[in-house]
Amino acid sequence: VEASIPQQLREAWRKLAACEFQGKEQFQREVVRHVETTLARSMYNCDDAAAYAGTALALRDKLVIGWNKTQQNQTLQDQKRVYYLSLEFLMGRALDNAMLNTQVKDVARDGIAELGFRIEDVINQEHDAALGNGGLGRLAACFLDGLATLNYPGWGYGLRYRYGIFKQEIVDGYQVEVPDYWLDFNPWEFPRPDVAVDVMFYGYVKKDTDSDGKTIIVWEGGEIVQAIAYDVPVPGFDTSTTNNLRLWSSKPASGEFDFQKFNSGDYEGSIRDQQRAETISAVLYPNDNISAGKELRLKQQYFWVAASLHDIVRRFKKTHRPWSQFPDQVAIQLNDTHPTLAIVELQRILIDVEHIPWDQAWEIVTATFGYTNHTVLPEALEKWSVPLMQHLLPRHLQIIYDINLFFLQKVERMFPKDREMLTRVSIIEESQPQVLRMAYLAIIGSHKVNGVAELHSDLIKATIFKDFVAIYGPDKFANVTNGITPRRWLHQANPKLSDLIASKLGGYEFLKELSQLERLRPFIDDKEFRREWMEIKLSNKIRLAKYIRDTTGISVNPHALFDIQVKRIHEYKRQQMNIFGVIDRYLNLKAMTSEERKKVVPRASIFGGKAAPGYWMAKTIIRLINAVGEVVNKDKDIGDLLKVVFIEDYNVSKAELIIPASDISEHISTAGTEASGTSNMKFVLNGGLIIGTCDGANIEITREIGDENIFLLGNLAEDVEDLRHRHRYGQVEMDPKLRAVCDEIEKGTFGDPSVYEGLISSLTTGCDYYLVSDDFSSYLTTQDLVDEAYRDKDGWATKCINSVASMGFFSADRCINEYADMIWNVEPLVPVK
Ligand code: 475
């Protein structure tokens, strides 16, 4: 590559472009410079917010240098890259993570203290980047951290929503949604006005002839919206590699607004187009595991996919390679079916724009894409209406028809006479109106399909994608069990535990090679080590108890058993079973004599999580949790023995506070419904135990840590179908304890019982689809075992430490390496100095 700086001057340039601070003083100088000049403030009006801004900008300057070098190196090395397409990136806060990954936190803590601030207060000023709903979006964020840490040339592509997931407020026990305008001050993004892509919607398709007289297909006459790139640096841990997350923002293609309309007095009309265009990237759809099928969502998907592919193709074309080499240079991973149109868009570019024959083009396409499935819930499987697709993307619909035709021809050759097979596997479902089954399109257009935990990967092969296994053979389907980044979820969230582990293992290597946690085992019998370990747990519980008291006024005893369930509120996750269990516990306590009560293990039941705004049952569950809290927490008979807390607005930064404080956490989905779960891994890695069903990654966690270290309960996935059948035919007697809980609610103990009618009828007339009544008694017995185990403090500590020692497998790094080997075929690069 050509450099604009002459050879003889480059050394001087390099010296000035250093990735690190030259000590504390330089850090301080940079912070003060940014506060004084970038923000135009002085020490007389520098508050925590300004100190945050100064610190973030000082650090950002350093990140950018590593980022530039990485990008230049990746261009020079010209190796295969991986692109992770995800509609959600739930990044959380960036400052602490950037300080830790670049190892300047100590310098920053001291430096900022001498300027009059506490680093914790500064860190707490940052707004979460909450461009995601839950598991799927946070997984994408952990993957970016893993990719950068392992020096893979890997980019994320997403949407730059103006509003991330809503903020949750609890008013009179109910969830209220408040918009999350997070872009007020965001030092972590770089607008790239020069990276702009025109994206077309609507229009018509016509046949034409080119200059050689060949027939070509032209899609034109549509509405054009412009995609502008915003880049976010993603620093790896203990490496100079800083990868890129590119987020697209929408704006009108032609200037700011319509001058003609403006001049003719139609002021409102003049900005209408602008608003229409900007609406595309305005807001994240707040549904987790639900597909709403709205036109605007489909527009978001195509807008993002078209801009990203244009970018990827442009980068490839700069290398002047033949098209056949595209899959040797590019791997694209589809994070669920949300980006499935990328398959169609690449095929369109290859055949309509590059004029490559269909078969050759299709070979390139399928060799490029991999598809990850994250859910088997029927309501989450995306199906787009054919008339909507026809209207919005007429050329893409034609291509989908052709993909389907060639696919069905192949299936017919394989299974002659099996007409039902053709109906079952067709991309088009013959409903009114017809709909497109996006998961099928994703399978057909990818070379590998994976689930996210063993059970889940087996289930998709045996159920929703069964026919496709028969067609393609089992090798097209793989499992990559999810993982989490130990940098954020141990080192950042639980610095004391990370430091203790490092002191025993002789450094922080384990953060890059998590299986080294095994080496903790010899210390298990070391009394002092165990004491320090449990001391740290207590201090994390005190930290959370203080937060709870400050925000809710509820005081929880830090010595109580902290029982935590934090995740999206969903019927399949069964927060309902948890709160019903809490009511059962309350009833038992009320029935005890004061002597009996003395023997009880005090418990704090802590909940957190958002409900989709339109999800009535989920919102009712939140209401019930708060109502139970109101009654229990002020009951003088109960005191410290039971507290019920709902933490408002659960998000990534709150997870960092909550997870290290758990004694036990709940992962109690109906067997076969939670694809993996990732918070289960985070809790165990932080020295908490779990109570859970045989579902998702719980099963593999059990295998790794041993079944003596986990509290498993409930029916198995293989029994679910049968149980549901029995419910439908009224063959299930309700568990008496569950009946008693329902009666208590219906009596009005927790306020107007009509509020909770839906919750109760779901178990009775609603056929109890999530099988709460089938697992309830097992759940209660298992909770008793938890109490019993917690009484034995030493035994408990042994379980916790043993479990942490066995968690190496669940690192996002292991997971990324599996994707790289099995699906992407990409290699890490040697990072630049
Ligand atoms: C699973 N979101 C977790 C996690 O693999 C798993 C679907 C449709 C529309 C909008 N959002 C979605 C999901 O499907 C999702 O978040 N799935 C989750 O993916 C990572 O650990 O078990 O529920």
Boltz pocket constraint, residues with backbone or C-beta under 6 A from the ligand:
constraints:
  - pocket:
      binder: B
      contacts: [[A, 133], [A, 134], [A, 135], [A, 136], [A, 137], [A, 139], [A, 287], [A, 288], [A, 289], [A, 290], [A, 291], [A, 336], [A, 373], [A, 374], [A, 375], [A, 380], [A, 452], [A, 482], [A, 673], [A, 674], [A, 675], [A, 676], [A, 677], [A, 678], [A, 696]]
      max_distance: 6.0
